[in-house]
Amino acid sequence: MLKFLVEEKGFNEDRVRAGAARLKKSSKSSQQSRLDGFFKPVERTKEEQERLKRKNEEKVAAQKKAKREMEKEKKVAKAKPRGAA
């Protein structure tokens, strides 16, 4: 590695040796910790839970309303004779 980097690629020999020493030292130590080890789950407050529940209920109600309207439109379209504008 030293020969390749210094002779062929023109890197500074001292810097290459220092970098190799750091790599060798770090390979002996343990692996990097996982990111989720630093963060703990935070429980939602009652207000947040209620707001999410209300949002979900509103979403379900809107979906039901849209479904009813779609069925109503289909029924009206089916009732029209073909070729009628």
Order of alpha helices (4+ residues) and beta strands (2+ residues): alpha-alpha
